[in-house]
Amino acid sequence: MTYTCSVCGDAYTEESDFVDHDYKEVETKDATCTEDGYTKYECTVCGDSYEDVIKATGHDNGEWTVTKEASFFEKGEKELKCTLCGEVLDTEEIASTCPIPLAGVVIIVIVACGAIAVVIYMVHKKHKMK
């Protein structure tokens, strides 16, 4: 044990019969993706303790998984999950499989129906004249 004078700074050391610390692991908390863990050690002689920090691991990006398939007129969705904890890290939209927007398809159908109606009218009119 070392003693130091707080006034003059003089110091002397005394030997004692104390035993060195004998630290044993007494508790462990594993680190997660977002939280640090620790290992706690305690001296079996005097009860003194300390902890070693185990740093958080951080998320592990897996692969994108489709959660909703895109259809001809509807968009789909995919997500990226952490392979360790399962937290959803990101989501993205999947474009519909139709090469023309829905409004374009509706216009094409209306125009086609109109053209068919005109043809039927003309054919009907022609037959009526005979």
Order of alpha helices (4+ residues) and beta strands (2+ residues): beta-beta-beta-beta-beta-beta-beta-beta-alpha
